[in-house]
Amino acid sequence: MPKEPFNFPKADILVIDDTPENLNLLSAMLTEQGYKVRSVTKGSTGLRGANAVPPDLILLDVNMPEMNGYEVCQHLKASDRTREIPVIFISALGDVLDKVKAFAVGGVDYITKPFQLEEVLARIENHLTIWKLQQQLQAQNERLQQEIRDRAKAEEKFTKVFRSSPNPIAIATISEARFIDVNPSFLKMSGYCLEEVIGNTVAELNLGKEAVAIAQTIQLLSDTGPLYNQEFELSTKSGEVKTILLSIELIDLSGVQCALLIANDITERKRLENEFISLVSHELRTPLTSTMGALDLLGAGQLGTLTEQGQKVLSIATTNTERLIRLINDILDLERMKSVKIFMQKVKCNAADLLIMATETMQAMADKLQVKLIVHPLAIELWADPDRLLQTLTNLISNAIKFSEPGDTVWVSATLAEHKGVELRENDRSSTQSTLLPGFLLITIRDEGRGIPKDKLQIIFERFQQVDASDSRNKGGTGLGLAICRNIVQQHNGKIWVESILGEGSTFYVLLPLAAF
Ligand code: ADP
């Protein structure tokens, strides 16, 4: 008979039979088929062998002196080491096989003489397959159990981190900006209890004038990407205003798109910083203004004619003084904007006018640096502070020109960006009415300049953050422009972000709601 390939190579079969002819026959037959066969003539020897090296299957004679097959099987099933091994009983010609007993003591099958080779092999292979599958199932089960234990441990770890984090953390749905979980630090900072927070939207919780902006940021998260360390003011339940740095990241919780909000309460730090900044700025502005006046006098030649070398030194002093004044003005600007005293003067204005005005203002700079400026305006009305938006656009265009090479192009364009699927519900949550958010204006300022490294894309919107420490020296900037832009855009309930490929260019995006809400 041809030797068939066996699925489980090296299957080890122990044959226990006191009749040498049987043993020889089975042994030869199985070896021929590629099995590894061990044969013994006594039950006790078989038990020892099975215990020493458990086989994959045992063929066990029923009738044996000393210890019969049933007893051997009982011993096998009593030991942890051999319990799982499938046992097939063999009954010789004329033996009385008690089938019920064979199964009762743990046998899986029986073979009666005369052996029919195909039948014996089929039964052996069946039981080996079943046994292997059982083993696999058991291993899989153990792996799953371990996985469940590991997951439970990880979950416990993360729950503990969430609960005991000193940073306020909240989870809200993206669709409605509705709180689904917050940690104790969040409750401590906001003054609300858990029941007052869960189920409410960010806008409903009365977190102050910037709550709508936060809700907006959450709802636009899938479009505009995560937010890192943006400054917001938050009112607590008792009405106290806190300054927080807020990071928002998109997470998927069992198929539900959620926002993970991590806050950092910087109220005290901010107060000290503000005090320090206004003190230093005011103290510096007065002497600097008078220095500038003195330099102007020198430059005008009213105090005598300067040598060529003197003119050069004076020009350096003037450039640097101008830069310092710009820096201080930017700092004061930013602080003034942040303090509640100055509000945006929002009026109806036309996006096309703003874009054209901004590019016209920057045209001279573009010409000087041999950068081509192309504008694609969009005539659409929006509710905004035109001066502040102009300031934002000129700053972005100036940066785009500044970080381009001669011969490069800067494109300024605007398109309508209807934001699908974002809904603001009425305050009354039982109401089925929902108001669609207004459309958005998306302004893009694209350049072919040096680009911005990936790890700086977020941070450049923070104060004094520059890609290169020498940027302020070489390019005359202050590192405050983008912080001011972000602030202005934020006060319009909009969003500003940048995409860039190093060495290929950057695109700054300003997304603004068309109508006030
Ligand atoms: P600055 O006054 O230095 O321009 P900004 O806040 O406007 O300050 O910009 C911060 C930094 O971001 C810049 O110093 C520069 O490193 C980087 N940056 C801004 N715009 C661009 C741009 N279009 N291309 C490359 N880098 C830019």
Residues whose N, C-alpha, C, O or C-beta is under 5 A from the ligand:
A	BS01	ADP	N399 A400 F403 G449 G451 I452 I460 Q465 Q466 V467 D468 D471 G477 T478 G479 L480 G481 L482 A483 S506
